[in-house]
């Protein structure tokens, strides 16, 4: 399954929801905009070493990470 908050992504569109947690290799992923457990990929907002979000030419920069992806809904 592929969940996303991005308009131009082919995944299932969702609104940001704090009850949905994404894990990569067992560690919770913060600032995740797309999670795909079939492709073993998460896309996050890229940040620098101080945790500040990065932008390039006024556009938010993204970073793809790969590993074992688990998507959970906390009720």
N, C-alpha and C positions, 0 to 999 in steps of 0.2 A: 504494500500500500504506500502511496505517496501523498503526503499532506503538505500544503503550502499556504503561505499568506500572500504570496506574490501573484499579481494579476497576469503576468506573462508566462507563468509556469504551467506545465500540463497536468500537474497534480490536482487532487481534490482540494478545492478552495475552502479554507476555514478562517474564522476570525481568531485573533490571538486569544488564547484561553489558558489561564493559569492551571486549569485542571489537567491539561495535556502536557505530559512530561516526555522528553526525548532523551534517550541514553545512547551513548556511543562507547562501545567496549566496556559497558557497565558504569560509565560515569555520566551524570546528568549534563546535558549540553545547554548552555545559556545562549540567548540571542539567536536561536535557531529560526530560520525562515522557511526551510523546506526539510522534510525528513522522508527518506525512502528506504524502507526496510528490505525491499527486494533488490535494489541496486547497491545496498550497503553504503549509502551516502547521506550526509547531512550538509546543508548549506547554512552558514552562519554569517552574521555581520562581522566583517573583519575589524580587528582592533589592534592597537599598538601595545607595547609592553606595559603601558600604564592603564590599559583598559579603555582608552578613548577610541571611539569608532573612527574608521578611516573613510575618506572620500577621495575621489579622483575626478577632476573637472566638474565638481558639484554633484556627483553621483555617488551614492553609498557603495562601498566596495564590499564584495562578498568573498567568502572562502569556502571551498568544498573540502570536507573531511570524509575519510573512508574507514570503515570498520564494521563491527557488528552493531546494527541499529535496532533499538527496541523503542516502540511507541506505546505509552501507557496513558490511560485516562483515569485520573484520581477522582473518585466520587465521595 
